[in-house]
């Protein structure tokens, strides 16, 4: 028996892996392909015969999972002959993750320290994009990476609350996976104003 090469597969958590039909160059008989998956946690059964079915990839962790699929061909023409096994991999990247950021409160004119985003993902690289719904506090409306230190602005008389939404992207093995965003607020309190009172002289 003989089985043709299969390319390695790399996907993100939650993606659908299409069905895969194995092929051979053998003719004149029947070839059966028996395959074994050493990591059923990725959403694919542990073994099967002939076509590998379509499945939804699963990796709810923080690091990629590599499943090795070993395919053994059996060629039958009067007698059955087993061939050399073929092994390929299915790598399932985890979803991108960003660590929750605590809400911030500062006064007008105060410098807020840089906000550095973090992740629990490993074995790859995580990048961040963010949006700010209230640029008047001193931060632009959108950006990538960390938020640099800035001087908070509130020239009014009541607090201004800006909501920052951060979306992570995780890249490993040349594949980028998205993830759930997180949001936090930056509240900028106004400068305290001195009250004046008019006193009438009687």
N, C-alpha and C positions, 0 to 999 in steps of 0.2 A: 504494500500500500504506500501511497505518496500523497502528501497534502501541500498545496501551494502556500507560499508565505502570506502572512497577514500582518498588516501594519499595526503598530501599537496605537492604542486609543487613549486620549486624554480628554476628560470632561469635567464639568463643575457639578457640585452637589445639586440635585434636582433636575439635571438635564436628562433628556431621553437618549439612550444609546440605541441606534437602529439595529434591526435584526441583521445577522451576519451568516451568509451561507458559505461554507467551505468548499473549495474546488480542488481538483486533481488533474494531472496530465494523463493519468491512466485511462486506457480505453479497452473495450471488449469485455468488461465485467462490471461489477458493482462495487463501489467504494462507500463504506460507512465511516463516519467520523465520530469518534467518542471523545468528548471533551470534559475536562475537570477544572473547576474554578476553586483556587485555594483561599479565597476571601469572599464568602457569600454575603458578608455584611455590606458589600457595595450595592446590593439589590438584585444580584444575579444568582440563580440557584447554583448549588455546588457541583452539579454534573448534568450532562445531557448528551443526546445523540444527534448528529447532523447539525441543522441550523441552530445557531445561538439566538434565542429570542430577543426581541426588543425589550428593554427594561429601563426604569427610571433610576439613575445613579443616586446612591445614598452615601453621604459623608457628613455627619452632624458634628464632627470633631473640629480640631484646629489645625491638623496636619494632613497632608495627602495620604491616601490609602492606595497601595499598589497591589492589584490582584494579578496573579499569574494564571493564564489559561493554557492548559496543556492539551493539545489535540493529537489523538492517536488514530491514524487511518488504518482501516482493514479492507483489503481488496479481495473480492471473491470472484473466482472463475473456476468452477469445479471444486477448488479448494480455497481456503481463506489464508491470506498472508498479511501479517501485521507489518506496518512500516514504521519508520523512525518518527517519534513524536515531534511536534512543533510547539514551541512555547512563545506566547506573546503576552503583553501586559495591558491592563486597563487601569489607568491612574485616575482616581476621582479626587479632585481638589475640593477642599472645604469651601463653604461660603465665606466671603470676606466679613471680618468682624472689626468693630471699633469699640474700644472701652468707653463706658459711660463717663461723661464729663460733668463735674458738679457745676451748679449754677453759680454765677459770680455777681457780686454787688459792689459797686465802687461809687466814689463821689466825682462830680464834675471836676475835670482838671487832673485827676489822679491817673498815674500811669498803671495800666493793667499789665501784669507780666505776660510773657508769651504763653500761648496755650498749645502744648505739644500733644498731639493725638497718639494713642497707643492701641495695640491689638494683642489678642491672644493667639493669632495665627502664627505658625512657624514654617520653616523650610521654604519660604518664598518671600516675596516682598509685598508690602501693603502700602497703598497710596490713598490719599484722602482728598475729596473735593467737598466744598462747603458753600452754603449760602447764608446771607444775613438779611433779614427782612427790614432792618432799620439802619441804613448806612449813616444816618445823622449822628450816631454815637461815636463815629470816628473810624469805623472799619468799612472797607468796600463791600459791595453787595454780594460778591462771590469770589472764591479763590481756591487754590490747590495747596496741599501741604498744611503745615502748622499755621497758626495765626500769630503774627509777630506782636510784640509788645506795642501798645498804643496809648495815647492820652485820651481818656474818655471825655466825651462832650455832652453836656446838657445845659443849655443856656436858659431853659424854662424854669417853671416853678413847681413842677411835679415830676416824679420819677419816669424815666423812659425805659421800657423793657424791650430788648432786641432778642429775637429767637434765632439761634444759629443751628442749622441742620447739617450734619456731617455724614457723608456717604463714603464707605470704604470700598476699595477694589483690591483683590488679592491676585497676584500673578505668580504662577509656578509652572515649570515645564512648558513655558511659552503660551500658556492659556490664562486669560484673565477672568476672574469670577467676581460677580457683584455680591453685595450683601445688604442687610437691613441698615438703614440710616439711624442715627441717634440725634437727639436735639437737646440743647441746653439754652439757658437764658443768661443774658448779661443785663443787669439793671444798673442804670446810671442815675444816681440821685442828684438833684439840683444843688447848687451852692446855697447854703443857708443865707437868708436875707434878713437884715436888721429891720425891725418894725419901727416906724416913727409915729408919734402921737402928737396930735395938735392940742395944745392946752389953751383954752380961752381964758383970757384975763378978765375978771369981772370988776 
